[in-house]
Amino acid sequence: MREHEQADAVIERAVRNTVGRQLDLQQGKSAAAFARMLAGAEGAGHEHGDRRGGMAAPRRASEVWRLRFWAGTASALAACLACVVGLQLWTHAGSTTKTPTDVGAPAMAAAPVMHQEEFRRDVDAGTIVMEDTPIRVVRQQTVKHTRWFDPQEKATYSVTEPIEKVGYEKLQPY
Amino acid sequence: MWDRRISLDDDVRDLVILARQQDANAFSALIQHFERAALGVAYAILRDADRAGDAVQEAFLRAWQQLSKLSEAEKFGAWLMQIVRHAAIDSLRRMGPTVGEFPELAATGDGPEAEAMAADQEARVKAALAQLDETTREAVMLRYYRGHSTKEIALLLGMSPAAVDMRISRGRAALREQLQDLVEPDAMLRPGIGGRP
């Protein structure tokens, strides 16, 4: 029994140290986020002649969040629309058979100018042990950035796509 | 500003009542009081400190917005933990489960060997915690990380004290089995137990 108590004390210390080292860094994040939210609500309150300021009501906060939701939805819709328009332009330009007489014609002028960049990096996410076998975890992170110009709309569209693939590599124990 | 340490249930109840009356300072004090417990619960679900921090942050903001829905101020802790759980599960849905998150080498300043050993110990502890079921892990986190009593854990997790004790006892036994080599350092040197041949 006493032996178990000693073992438990050692394990408790190990768990507390391990978890604490990581979670303690997260402390204060919530208070900061709450303060930011209040500051945002305060700004909105002043704009509307609301003098409650820092004591923003939950109702006021929810209005702010609702506005953010709709703003986010509008942005997402705009991004989708941009993708659809871009794809249509790209497909159209790709499927058109061009003859020498077409050169310089409006259809060619409408073809979008594409620019695509890809950044890739492999991050060593450490080693895990599964069934006594050490396995290295590798996160392959890619950011794909596509930009094109629509001459008709005279607008530049861009889409950034983050991709992460997790790979496992069996290590030879020695 | 509420800067004194809150330890009594009455204080928490008073703070909740004030927060419901739109007192942001009272809610900030509640954040300070419950943040560690919330982090423990979120970590038990997500097993990733960064994501746990994000989930807790989101949970507190949701709690502030929904405070008017809480009927009994005494039950704020359990109500908050439920929101934390939902925020953590939402995070899992959005980003998928955590895959093999592994600690970076701990900067102990004791040289590479000691740092590697510390990282190895950290990985073993995390792997052992991962073996526990979620409810047991929550109870263990609240006891080990936050230092809550059985009664407090029971209130926060909505369980009976006897059930909490049973969970913690079960968790301890499982951790003892998994982390035997931490308790008996010599075991590390025996072949076949993660030590040198």
Interface residues (C-beta under 8 A of the other chain):
Chain A: H4 Q6 A7 D8 V10 I11 E12 A14 V15 R16 T18 V19 G20 R21 Q22 L23 L25 Q26 Q27 G28 K29 S30 A31 A33 F34 A35 M37 L38 R52 G54 M55 A56 A57 P58 A61 S62 W65 A125 G126 T127 I128 V129 D132 I135 V137 V166 Y168
Chain B: Q22 D23 A24 F27 S28 I31 Q32 E35 R36 A38 L39 G40 Y43 A49 D50 A52 G53 D54 V56 Q57 A59 F60 L61 W64 Q65 Q66 L67 S68 V99 G100 E101 F102 P103 E104 A106 A119 Q121 E122 A123 R124 V125 K126 A127 L129 V140 M141 Y144 Y145 R172 L175 R176 L179 L182 V183 G194
